[in-house]
Amino acid sequence: MTTFRWYLLGLALLFGAYVAVEYYRPKPLDWTPTFQNKDKIPYGTYVLYDVLPEVMGVAKREVKAVRVPIYNQIEGEDEPTEDTTAEAVDSTDSFSAADTISSEDATAGTAATPERSTTETVETGDADYMAGLAESGFPKATYVFVDDEFTLSSSDCRSLLRHVARGNDVFIAAEQFDRQFADTLGFRTAPFVQRPRLKKASTEELLNDSVQLQLSNAGLARQTRRPYFRLPALGASYRLLPDSTMRATQLAADTAGRAVLVRVPHGRGHLYLCTVPLAFTNYFVLQPATSNFAFAALSYLPTGRPVWWDEYQKQGRLEEQSLLRVLLAHDALRWALYLSLLGALLFVGVEARRRQRIIPILRPLPNTTLLFTRTVASLYRQGNSHAPIAEKKIQLFLEHLRTRFHEPGLDLNDEAARERLAQKSGLPRSEVDTLVRRINFLLTAPRVSDAELLALNKAFNEFRKAAA
């Protein structure tokens, strides 16, 4: 093998080794809190979504991942336009936390429309909402939201509260809630634990810096066999702060007594608000020390009902995904796509520049041999030095005789040589002797005139023609 092939073989081996190392190298853990049901990373919710049918006591097909807005899922219609939404908001005030049926009617669970309590001060002016309490055409399902932030539109907020008022339960685990939704129910959230700096703290430090949470129900706490649950401060820093108008029951709190899980009655149903969504992710659901908190919180929800698991706020609509979602979902394919696009751009730029470059016209070199000969001849003529010219012509003529008649050592002064030349050329011996005498005369003459040079040249030409 040549040296170049050895170099190619070495490069191929190095490239193969690099690919093997990159392929078999363990991937670093992604600690990004995505809360998506398809993510198996520590802060995804794949495990909880997988065991949710068993926890809620329903078949697996009855747990549905929702990828549409709340209004579309509950009402079964397209989203209202901005004009209709604005008219609805202007015609009625936002629902206050007092828009609930009395606790006695809620616990009784009567099928007829319950009477409003004497303490209720709600005047919504929304006939559709009041009629919705007795309607049975809407589906019965438990709505579950797990995300770091809970946002929704005005129409989604109204539809969600109607869904709860019809006798359904909604579980929301988020650190921050939509302002309109929070003002409607009468609460707010605020951080009470100093978060560590992500850029300077390691993963182990983030997990070790923790807070303690405990269940308010003593019986439920005994069943979980843990007086408290330790969660990292990174995901358990927010607390619920209800105002005086909010009728909420505290279900879990921190060591200072600040609520992290509450139950809010609304109509015939309940809203469960939790500010520690990190407790429902894969890492803490699989940890024996923290898994019971998520299951204890979900144990308040009614069993046997279909469950809607919201993924719209985390992944968006299913049909809104990019056509390149498969390539963008994997690091290797994503980098391959970027490098291909960059290479295509470089190829287009370089190729376009190469094709647009002006190719210069190369003129052929002129044949200056004749010009050089004329120049040299003019120099000889100006100096009247015909003897060198005669000598050069004689040498050329002798070279011609040697090559033409195959006489390697031709000597014209030799008698035998002149005889052979006469026989080979076919000329008389007298003409050969006359030409030899002219050559010898010019070689020994001190000066050569123009006539003598011309006569010599004429004699050479005639000999060549006759000998041909």
Sequence and secondary structure as in RCSB ss.txt:
>XXXX:A:sequence
MTTFRWYLLGLALLFGAYVAVEYYRPKPLDWTPTFQNKDKIPYGTYVLYDVLPEVMGVAKREVKAVRVPIYNQIE
GEDEPTEDTTAEAVDSTDSFSAADTISSEDATAGTAATPERSTTETVETGDADYMAGLAESGFPKATYVFVDDEF
TLSSSDCRSLLRHVARGNDVFIAAEQFDRQFADTLGFRTAPFVQRPRLKKASTEELLNDSVQLQLSNAGLARQTR
RPYFRLPALGASYRLLPDSTMRATQLAADTAGRAVLVRVPHGRGHLYLCTVPLAFTNYFVLQPATSNFAFAALSY
LPTGRPVWWDEYQKQGRLEEQSLLRVLLAHDALRWALYLSLLGALLFVGVEARRRQRIIPILRPLPNTTLLFTRT
VASLYRQGNSHAPIAEKKIQLFLEHLRTRFHEPGLDLNDEAARERLAQKSGLPRSEVDTLVRRINFLLTAPRVSD
AELLALNKAFNEFRKAAA
>XXXX:A:secstr
  HHHHHHHHHHHHHHHHHHHHHHS           TT  STTS HHHHHHHHHHHTS GGGEEEE S HHHHHH
 S    HHHHHHHHHHS    TT S  HHHHHHT SS     TT       HHHHHHTT   S   EEEEESSEE
   HHHHHHHHHHHHTT EEEEE SEE HHHHHHHTEEEEE S    TTTS HHHHHHSEEEEEES HHHHHHHT
 S EEEETTTS EEEEE TT   EEEEEETT  EEEEEEEETTEEEEEES GGGGSHHHHHSTTTHHHHHHHHTT
S SSS EEEE HHHH  STTS TTHHHHTSHHHHHHHHHHHHHHHHHHHHHHHHHHS           HHHHHHH
HHHHHHHHT HHHHHHHHHHHHHHHHHHHHT TT  TTSHHHHHHHHHHHT  HHHHHHHHHHHHHHHH S   H
HHHHHHHHHHHHHHHHH 
